[in-house]
Amino acid sequence: MPRRQLHVTGAAEAPLRAALRELRTALDVPDAFPADVLAEAEQAAAAPRLPDHDATDIPLFTIDPPASVDLDQAMHLARRGSGGFRVRYAIADVAAYVTPGGPTDAEAHRRVTTLYFPDQKVPLHPAALSEGAASLLPGQTCPAVLWTIDLDADGRATHTDVRRALVRSRAKLDYAGVQRAIDDGTAEEPLALLRDIGTLREHLEVERGGISLNVPEQEIVERAGTYELAYRAPLPADGWNAQISLLTGMAAAQLMIDSGTGILRTLPTAPDGAVGRLRRTAKALRIDWPHHVPYAELVRSLDPRHPHHAAFLQECTTLLRGAGYTAFSGGALPEHTLHAAVAAPYTHCTAPLRRLVDRYASELCLAACADAGVPQWVLAALDELPKEMADGARRGNTVERECVDIVEAALLRDRVGEVFDAVVVDVKEHQPAVGTVQLTDPAIVARVEGGLTELPLGEHLRVRLTQADPATSKVRFTPA
């Protein structure tokens, strides 16, 4: 599921970078890897545990941002002679490099996820693995967990196979290049089928009541000593690529359920109050949302290139805050197995270089597909994994929230005293003079208080900026 992505480009000014460094210190974010972890990672990179099956003849390719080198997934798409499609999806086999109970494993359990700051990332695994030996870089032969998922002509999964294999990606592609090649007809069939399969899977998502949020990436660009806010709206290729990952996560969840042991990514249905808040936000942003139109249908109608739509899509991510992990074993399925946004059972299994739980999910699926016993090191960790992942998610959410505050303060710091057009999107229940406003331009959400006895929820309001300090990550407005 999407998170707000913030990037600082250009020669970002020292105060912003200093504030981000201070944030990492305040949150006790891990810094450099310990020496024993680096030594073990280097040794593992040179001598991984290799599988018997050789699938290097499959011309896999990756699709990632141009600068990415921690490549978790590579794919190959083909038509089946009997009709339908075959999706082959290679996932980095981190377990081929990480020894259970060893220093690298322990450090991964301490970090839980890769953390993304606007100016840098704090990785889950040492670069020798995450950006080197374990990454599915083009031309590199390495171990992977290879998924083969057969689809019928409508894009429905009919058969799933998972096995360890040696693979070699042939090409590192980026979203813009993929989109151009597909649009102008120059893409070869394995890539051109991304549109066909992705579109079919999107139609099935609509059919089952699921939804994918196309949240724009947000960039803070420094120009002439000041900051500007820019967006990168997702391309159709982003969505098609995401559908392959969703397909694999759904197939993995079903394997776990059928085997009676696993860990699912679950999300309850959003409470009425949360949806009601979104309706107020939609009204405030002048987005027409008739009461008979379901939430999922509205979201699919929005254009992330439109500033108001982009702001609303960002607010929609609040409905994902109840997501968690549910572990089970011994054939006793949990009471709740669905992910409300996916509208199906689902699990995380496609990003093991960046997320701890995915390494365990791969082992669970390999065992289920082979009708073999689950490794003891996986079973021993299963009960604690949901809590570990929840703690990691909380830290990741705090990083994201604080980074947004810092960057927005940097964006506005030279505009204290100015008046902005805004919309009141939330009011504190017991403090009606305190609430939240969404600025019309730039697309910033911030606290407003003072000047009125009660804020006009859902209405437009002129507000004056009274505080914008990157060092304290505070942005405050008062009614003008």
C-alpha positions in Angstrom: 0.0 0.0 0.0 1.3 3.5 -0.8 3.0 5.8 1.5 3.8 9.5 0.9 7.1 9.6 -0.8 9.2 12.7 -0.2 12.5 13.5 -2.0 14.8 16.5 -1.7 16.5 17.3 -5.0 19.1 20.0 -5.8 21.4 21.6 -3.3 18.9 21.5 -0.4 19.8 24.1 2.2 21.7 23.2 5.3 18.9 23.9 7.9 16.7 21.3 6.3 19.3 18.6 6.2 20.3 19.5 9.8 16.7 19.1 10.9 16.6 15.7 9.3 19.8 14.6 11.0 18.4 15.8 14.3 15.2 13.8 13.6 17.2 10.6 13.1 19.0 11.2 16.4 15.8 11.9 18.3 14.1 8.8 16.9 17.1 6.6 17.6 17.3 5.6 14.0 20.0 3.0 13.4 23.1 4.5 11.9 26.0 2.4 10.4 25.9 -1.3 10.6 28.0 -3.0 13.4 31.3 -4.4 12.2 30.3 -8.1 12.8 27.2 -7.5 10.6 29.2 -6.0 7.8 31.7 -8.8 8.0 29.0 -11.5 7.9 27.3 -9.8 5.0 30.5 -9.6 3.0 31.2 -13.3 3.6 27.6 -14.2 2.6 27.7 -12.1 -0.5 30.7 -14.1 -1.7 29.3 -17.5 -0.8 25.5 -17.6 -0.7 23.5 -20.8 -0.4 22.7 -21.7 -4.0 19.6 -23.6 -5.2 19.6 -26.6 -7.5 17.1 -25.3 -10.1 18.6 -23.1 -12.9 16.2 -20.6 -14.4 18.8 -18.2 -15.9 17.3 -18.9 -19.3 14.2 -16.8 -18.4 14.8 -13.2 -19.7 13.6 -11.4 -16.6 13.5 -7.6 -16.3 13.0 -5.2 -13.4 10.9 -2.0 -13.3 12.1 0.5 -10.6 12.9 4.2 -10.2 16.1 5.0 -12.2 18.3 5.5 -9.2 17.2 2.3 -7.4 19.8 -0.4 -6.9 18.0 -2.5 -4.2 15.9 -4.5 -6.6 13.6 -7.0 -5.0 11.6 -8.2 -8.0 12.1 -9.2 -11.6 9.4 -10.5 -14.0 8.8 -12.2 -17.3 5.3 -12.3 -18.9 4.2 -14.6 -21.6 1.1 -15.9 -23.3 0.2 -19.6 -22.7 -0.4 -21.8 -25.7 -3.7 -23.0 -24.2 -4.9 -19.4 -23.6 -4.3 -17.0 -20.8 -0.9 -15.9 -19.5 2.0 -17.0 -17.4 3.6 -14.6 -14.9 7.0 -15.5 -13.6 8.1 -13.3 -10.8 11.5 -13.6 -9.1 11.9 -12.3 -5.6 15.3 -11.7 -4.0 16.2 -14.7 -1.8 17.5 -12.9 1.3 17.5 -16.2 3.2 20.2 -17.5 0.9 22.5 -14.9 2.5 21.2 -14.3 6.0 21.8 -17.1 8.6 19.0 -17.4 11.2 20.3 -16.2 14.6 23.4 -14.6 13.1 24.5 -10.9 13.4 22.8 -9.9 10.1 19.5 -11.6 11.2 19.6 -9.9 14.6 20.3 -6.5 13.1 17.4 -7.0 10.6 15.1 -7.8 13.5 16.3 -4.6 15.2 15.7 -2.4 12.1 12.5 -4.3 10.7 12.2 -2.1 7.6 14.2 0.3 5.4 13.4 3.8 6.5 13.1 6.5 3.8 14.0 10.1 4.6 13.9 12.9 2.0 17.7 13.1 1.9 18.7 9.4 2.4 17.5 6.0 3.3 18.4 3.8 6.3 18.5 0.2 4.9 17.3 -3.0 6.4 20.4 -4.9 5.2 24.0 -3.9 4.5 24.7 -2.6 1.0 26.8 -5.7 0.2 23.5 -7.6 0.1 20.7 -5.1 -0.5 22.5 -3.2 -3.3 24.9 -5.9 -4.3 24.8 -9.7 -4.2 21.1 -10.2 -3.2 19.8 -7.5 -5.5 18.3 -8.6 -8.9 20.6 -6.3 -10.8 20.9 -6.8 -14.6 23.4 -9.3 -15.8 24.0 -10.7 -12.2 23.2 -14.4 -11.5 21.8 -14.8 -8.1 19.4 -17.0 -6.0 15.8 -16.0 -6.0 12.4 -17.3 -5.0 10.7 -17.8 -8.3 6.9 -17.6 -8.6 5.1 -19.0 -11.6 1.5 -18.0 -11.7 -0.8 -19.1 -14.5 -3.7 -16.9 -15.4 -6.8 -17.5 -17.5 -7.9 -15.2 -20.3 -9.6 -13.0 -17.8 -6.5 -12.6 -15.6 -7.7 -15.0 -12.8 -5.0 -17.1 -11.2 -5.4 -20.8 -12.0 -2.2 -22.3 -10.7 0.7 -21.2 -8.5 4.2 -22.7 -8.2 7.0 -21.4 -5.9 10.6 -22.7 -5.9 14.1 -21.5 -5.3 16.0 -20.9 -8.5 19.1 -19.2 -10.0 18.0 -16.3 -12.1 19.6 -13.5 -14.1 17.8 -10.3 -15.0 18.4 -9.0 -18.5 17.3 -5.4 -18.1 16.7 -2.7 -15.6 13.8 -0.6 -16.8 12.1 2.5 -15.3 8.4 3.5 -15.3 8.7 6.4 -17.7 10.6 4.3 -20.2 8.2 1.4 -19.9 5.2 3.7 -20.4 6.8 5.2 -23.6 7.7 1.8 -25.0 4.2 0.4 -24.4 2.4 3.5 -25.7 4.5 3.8 -28.9 4.3 0.1 -29.7 8.0 -0.6 -29.5 7.8 -2.8 -26.4 8.5 -6.5 -27.0 5.8 -8.9 -25.9 7.0 -9.8 -22.4 6.9 -6.1 -21.6 3.8 -5.2 -23.7 1.9 -7.8 -21.8 2.3 -5.8 -18.6 -0.5 -3.5 -19.9 -2.8 -6.5 -20.9 -2.3 -8.3 -17.6 -2.3 -5.2 -15.4 -5.5 -4.0 -17.0 -7.2 -7.3 -16.5 -6.1 -7.4 -12.9 -7.4 -3.9 -12.4 -10.8 -5.0 -13.7 -10.8 -7.9 -11.3 -9.9 -5.5 -8.5 -13.0 -3.4 -9.3 -15.1 -6.6 -9.5 -14.1 -7.7 -6.0 -14.4 -4.2 -4.5 -10.7 -3.6 -4.0 -8.9 -0.3 -4.5 -5.4 1.0 -5.3 -4.4 4.5 -4.3 -2.4 6.4 -7.0 -0.8 8.8 -4.5 1.6 11.2 -6.2 5.2 11.4 -5.2 6.0 14.7 -3.6 9.3 16.5 -4.2 10.8 19.5 -2.5 13.0 21.3 -5.0 15.3 24.1 -4.1 15.5 26.9 -6.6 17.1 30.3 -6.2 17.4 29.9 -2.4 13.8 29.0 -1.9 11.7 25.8 -2.0 9.0 24.7 -4.4 6.6 21.8 -4.1 6.4 19.5 -7.1 4.5 16.2 -7.7 5.1 13.1 -9.8 1.7 11.6 -10.7 1.8 7.8 -11.1 1.8 6.5 -14.6 -0.5 3.7 -15.8 2.6 1.5 -15.8 3.0 2.1 -12.1 -0.4 0.6 -11.5 0.1 -2.3 -13.9 3.4 -3.1 -12.1 1.7 -2.9 -8.7 -0.9 -5.4 -9.9 1.8 -8.0 -10.4 2.9 -7.6 -6.9 -0.7 -7.7 -5.6 -1.3 -10.8 -7.6 1.7 -12.5 -5.9 0.7 -11.3 -2.4 -2.8 -12.7 -2.9 -1.4 -16.0 -4.2 0.9 -16.2 -1.2 -1.9 -15.6 1.2 -3.9 -18.4 -0.3 -1.0 -20.8 -0.1 -0.7 -20.0 3.6 -4.4 -20.3 4.3 -4.5 -23.7 2.5 -1.5 -24.9 4.4 -2.8 -23.7 7.8 0.4 -21.8 8.7 1.3 -18.2 7.7 1.3 -14.5 8.3 -1.3 -12.3 6.6 -1.4 -8.6 6.0 -4.9 -7.7 7.3 -7.0 -4.5 7.3 -10.4 -4.1 8.8 -13.2 -2.2 7.0 -12.9 1.6 7.6 -15.2 2.9 10.4 -18.0 5.2 9.4 -16.3 8.1 11.1 -13.2 7.9 9.0 -15.2 7.8 5.8 -17.3 10.7 7.0 -14.1 12.7 7.5 -13.1 11.9 3.9 -16.5 13.1 2.7 -15.9 16.5 4.5 -12.4 16.7 2.9 -13.9 15.9 -0.6 -16.5 18.7 -0.1 -13.8 21.1 1.0 -11.7 20.3 -2.0 -14.7 20.7 -4.3 -14.7 17.0 -5.3 -18.2 15.8 -6.2 -19.0 12.7 -4.1 -22.6 11.7 -4.5 -23.9 9.6 -1.5 -24.8 6.7 -3.8 -21.2 6.5 -5.2 -19.0 4.0 -3.3 -15.6 5.2 -2.0 -13.7 2.9 -4.3 -15.5 4.1 -7.3 -14.8 7.8 -6.4 -11.1 7.1 -5.9 -10.8 5.4 -9.3 -12.4 8.5 -11.0 -9.7 10.9 -9.6 -6.8 12.2 -11.6 -3.6 12.4 -9.4 -2.3 15.1 -11.7 -5.0 17.5 -10.4 -3.8 19.3 -7.2 -7.1 18.9 -5.4 -7.4 15.2 -6.4 -3.8 14.6 -5.3 -4.5 16.2 -1.9 -7.6 14.0 -1.5 -5.8 10.9 -2.5 -3.2 11.6 0.2 -5.9 12.0 2.8 -7.3 8.6 1.6 -4.2 6.9 3.0 -5.7 7.5 6.5 -8.0 4.6 5.9 -5.0 2.3 5.8 -3.9 3.0 9.3 -5.6 0.0 10.8 -3.4 -2.4 8.8 -1.5 -5.1 10.7 -0.1 -8.6 10.5 -1.9 -11.7 11.7 0.1 -14.9 12.2 -1.4 -18.4 12.5 -0.3 -22.0 12.6 -1.5 -25.5 13.2 -4.4 -25.2 10.8 -6.3 -22.8 13.0 -7.2 -19.8 10.8 -7.6 -16.4 12.3 -11.0 -14.8 12.6 -10.1 -12.1 10.1 -8.1 -13.0 7.0 -9.1 -10.1 4.6 -7.3 -6.9 3.6 -10.2 -4.4 3.1 -8.3 -2.4 0.4 -7.3 -5.5 -1.5 -10.7 -7.1 -0.8 -9.1 -10.5 -0.5 -6.6 -12.4 1.7 -3.2 -10.8 1.1 0.3 -10.9 2.5 3.6 -9.1 2.0 6.2 -11.3 0.3 7.7 -9.2 -2.6 10.1 -6.9 -0.9 12.5 -8.9 1.4 15.4 -6.5 0.8 13.4 -3.7 2.5 10.9 -5.5 4.8 11.7 -8.2 7.4 8.4 -10.1 7.2 8.8 -10.9 3.5 11.8 -13.2 4.1 9.5 -15.3 6.4 6.6 -15.2 4.0 8.8 -16.6 1.2 9.8 -19.6 3.4 6.2 -20.2 4.4 5.1 -20.3 0.7 8.0 -22.5 -0.4 7.1 -25.0 2.3 3.4 -24.8 1.4 4.0 -25.3 -2.3 6.3 -28.2 -1.7 4.0 -29.7 1.0 7.0 -29.7 3.3 7.6 -28.7 6.9 8.1 -25.1 7.7 11.7 -24.4 8.8 12.0 -24.2 12.6 13.6 -20.8 12.5 10.4 -19.5 10.8 8.0 -21.1 13.2 10.0 -19.9 16.2 9.7 -16.2 15.0 6.1 -16.4 13.8 4.3 -15.4 17.0 6.5 -12.3 17.5 6.6 -11.1 13.9 3.3 -9.1 14.1 4.5 -7.1 17.0 7.9 -6.5 15.5 6.4 -5.4 12.3 3.9 -3.2 14.1 6.7 -1.5 16.0 8.7 -1.0 12.8 5.6 0.4 11.1 5.1 2.9 13.9 8.7 4.1 13.6 8.2 4.3 9.8 5.0 6.3 10.2 6.6 8.6 12.7 9.5 9.1 10.3 7.1 9.9 7.5 5.0 12.3 9.6 8.0 14.2 11.0 9.7 14.4 7.7 6.5 15.9 6.2 6.4 18.4 9.0 10.0 19.4 8.6 9.8 19.7 4.8 6.6 21.7 4.9 8.1 24.0 7.5 11.1 24.5 5.2 8.8 25.2 2.3 7.0 27.9 4.2 9.6 29.4 6.5 10.1 32.5 4.4 6.3 33.1 4.2 5.4 33.7 7.8 2.8 36.5 8.0 1.3 35.7 4.6 -2.4 34.8 4.1 -3.4 31.6 2.3 -6.7 30.2 1.0 -7.5 27.0 2.9 -10.3 24.5 3.7 -11.1 23.3 7.2 -10.9 19.5 7.0 -11.1 18.6 10.7 -12.1 20.2 14.0 -11.2 18.8 17.4 -14.4 17.5 19.1 -13.8 19.2 22.5 -11.8 22.2 21.2 -13.9 23.6 18.3 -11.4 26.5 17.8 -8.6 24.0 17.0 -8.4 22.0 13.9 -6.7 21.1 10.6 -6.7 23.0 7.3 -5.7 21.9 3.8 -4.1 24.8 1.9 -5.3 25.3 -1.7 -1.7 26.1 -2.8 0.7 24.7 -1.9 -1.0 21.3 -1.0 -0.1 21.4 2.7 -2.1 20.1 5.7 -1.5 22.0 9.0 -2.9 22.9 12.4 -5.0 26.0 12.8 -6.1 27.6 16.0 -7.2 30.9 17.6 -9.3 33.8 16.4 -12.6 32.0 16.2 -14.7 30.3 18.8 -15.6 27.5 16.3 -13.9 26.6 13.0 -16.3 26.1 10.1 -15.8 22.4 9.2 -15.8 21.8 5.5 -15.8 25.5 4.6 -13.2 27.7 3.0 -11.2 29.9 5.3 -8.4 32.5 4.9 -5.6 31.7 7.3 -2.4 33.5 8.2 0.9 31.6 8.7 2.2 32.3 12.2 5.0 29.7 12.5 7.2 27.7 10.1 10.4 26.4 11.7 12.2 23.4 10.2 14.2 23.1 13.5 11.0 22.4 15.5 9.1 20.9 12.5 6.1 23.1 13.4 3.8 24.8 11.0 0.9 26.8 12.5 -1.9 29.0 11.1 -4.5 31.2 12.6 -7.7 32.4 11.0 -7.0 35.7 9.1 
